[in-house]
Each structure stands twice: as C-alpha cells, then as structure tokens.
Amino acid sequence: MRFDALVGSPLPAQLTAMGYIVEKIGESQRILPHAVVQRFEVSSSGALVAATEGSTRPVSVTVTNAGIATVERFDLRIP
C-alpha cells in the first residue's frame, strides 16, 4: 500500500515503531484545503490587517485556504 504524508509528519516513524515496513519512494505535490493559513489582527481603526511577525497583538481571525503542499510518498508493507 502507498500513502502520502506532509513533510515532517510523524506518521511514517510511528508506523515503523509499530513494526510496519515503511520506505520513502519519492515526493509529490497535493492540493490541500488547509495549506495556506492567514492570521489577522484588529488595527487601531478597527479594520482587520494581516498579522506581522513579532507582533504582540492577539490574532483575531485565522483563515485557511486551499493551496499546494509538498508531500512525501511512502510504501507500506506488513512484515
């Protein structure tokens, strides 16, 4: 069986720890519904503005959008 996992996902290591044979066979790209995350905060005028790195203001709204993400492809076998 083959499966895709996001880069850095703990799933392949967890499956290996459970005794499965997991082998990386390549990389690909997928369109994911939550790949792009935007965070907004309220400005002094009350308008929503994109949160800047290092800002101490609380994030008021988080919006997720579809986007392209790199995934790793794995082959999964039972020992």
C-alpha positions in Angstrom: 0.0 0.0 0.0 1.2 3.5 -0.7 0.4 6.7 1.2 1.3 10.4 1.2 2.3 12.4 4.3 3.2 16.0 4.8 7.0 16.7 5.1 7.9 16.3 8.7 4.9 14.2 9.6 5.5 11.8 12.5 3.2 9.1 10.8 6.0 7.2 9.0 8.1 6.9 12.1 5.1 5.8 14.2 4.2 3.1 11.7 7.8 1.9 11.7 7.7 1.8 15.5 4.6 -0.4 15.3 6.5 -2.9 13.2 5.5 -2.0 9.7 8.0 -1.7 6.9 7.9 1.9 5.7 10.0 3.1 2.7 10.1 6.6 1.2 9.6 6.3 -2.5 9.6 10.0 -3.5 7.9 13.4 -3.2 4.9 14.9 -4.9 2.5 17.8 -4.6 -1.1 17.9 -3.5 -3.8 20.5 -3.3 -4.8 20.6 0.4 -7.8 22.5 1.8 -5.8 24.0 4.7 -2.3 24.6 3.1 -2.4 28.4 3.4 -3.0 30.0 6.8 -3.6 33.7 7.2 -3.8 35.4 10.6 -5.4 38.8 11.1 -5.5 41.2 13.9 -7.6 44.3 14.6 -5.9 47.6 13.9 -6.5 50.8 15.8 -9.2 51.8 13.3 -11.0 48.5 13.8 -10.1 47.1 10.4 -8.6 43.6 10.1 -5.0 43.7 9.0 -2.5 40.9 8.3 -0.6 39.9 11.5 3.1 40.8 11.2 5.9 38.7 12.5 6.8 39.6 16.1 3.5 41.5 16.7 2.3 41.3 20.3 -1.4 42.0 19.3 -3.7 39.0 19.7 -4.8 37.3 16.5 -8.5 38.0 16.0 -9.2 35.9 12.9 -7.5 32.9 11.4 -8.4 32.0 7.8 -7.3 28.8 6.0 -7.4 28.4 2.2 -6.5 25.7 -0.3 -3.0 25.6 -1.6 -0.3 23.4 -3.0 1.8 21.5 -0.5 4.8 19.2 -0.9 4.2 15.6 0.4 6.4 12.6 0.8 5.3 9.3 -0.8 5.8 6.1 1.2 5.4 2.4 0.5 3.8 0.5 3.5 4.3 -3.3 3.9 3.4 -5.7 6.6 6.4 -7.6 7.9 
